[in-house]
Amino acid sequence: MIRIEKETRLATADVLSRASAFFGKSGLGLEEGAANPCCASFEGGGGYVLVSVVEEPKRRAVTVEAREWEHQARQFLEKV
């Protein structure tokens, strides 16, 4: 399991949209779970990915927690 974080200037909605495109059906093919304005979850392949965004003035902190998808979680954070 991995839990990593990165700062971004992208809007929260953009980060979550990119997460959906990367991990979801059109990307890695994971099943999207419940989403809310700050988080998105994905399951499949015996593991999961949770993407959350915390908004702060002038920046956002993106946290990705993953099991069985550690390499892909790192790849995603490189792109945001």
C-alpha positions in Angstrom: 0.0 0.0 0.0 1.1 3.5 -0.7 0.0 7.0 0.3 1.6 9.9 -1.5 0.9 13.6 -1.8 1.7 16.4 -4.2 0.8 20.1 -4.5 -0.9 21.3 -7.6 -2.4 24.5 -9.0 -5.1 22.6 -10.9 -8.6 23.1 -9.7 -10.1 20.3 -7.6 -12.6 19.4 -10.3 -9.8 19.2 -12.9 -7.8 16.8 -10.6 -10.8 14.6 -10.1 -11.7 14.6 -13.8 -8.1 13.6 -14.6 -8.3 10.8 -12.0 -11.4 9.5 -13.6 -9.9 9.5 -17.0 -6.7 7.9 -15.8 -8.0 5.2 -13.4 -11.6 4.8 -14.7 -13.2 2.8 -17.5 -11.5 4.9 -20.3 -8.1 4.6 -18.6 -7.0 1.6 -16.5 -10.5 0.2 -16.4 -11.1 0.4 -12.7 -14.6 0.6 -11.4 -15.5 4.1 -10.1 -16.9 4.2 -6.6 -18.7 6.9 -4.8 -17.4 10.4 -5.6 -17.9 13.7 -3.9 -16.6 17.2 -4.5 -13.2 16.4 -2.9 -12.6 12.7 -3.5 -12.9 9.9 -5.9 -12.4 6.1 -5.4 -11.7 3.3 -7.8 -11.6 -0.5 -7.4 -10.4 -3.4 -9.4 -7.7 -6.0 -9.9 -7.7 -6.9 -6.3 -6.9 -3.4 -5.1 -8.1 0.2 -4.9 -7.2 3.8 -5.5 -8.5 6.8 -3.5 -7.8 10.3 -4.8 -8.5 13.2 -2.5 -7.9 17.0 -2.8 -7.6 19.5 0.0 -8.0 23.1 -1.0 -5.8 25.7 0.5 -5.2 29.3 -0.5 -3.4 29.4 -3.9 -2.8 25.6 -4.0 -4.3 22.2 -3.6 -2.8 19.1 -1.9 -3.6 15.9 -3.9 -3.3 12.7 -1.9 -3.4 9.3 -3.6 -3.7 6.1 -1.5 -3.4 2.8 -3.5 -3.2 -0.9 -3.0 -2.0 -3.0 -5.9 -1.9 0.2 -8.1 1.2 1.8 -6.5 3.1 2.3 -9.7 0.1 3.8 -11.5 -0.6 6.1 -8.5 2.9 7.5 -8.9 2.4 8.0 -12.6 -0.9 9.8 -12.0 0.7 12.3 -9.5 3.4 13.1 -12.1 0.7 14.3 -14.4 -1.1 16.7 -12.0 
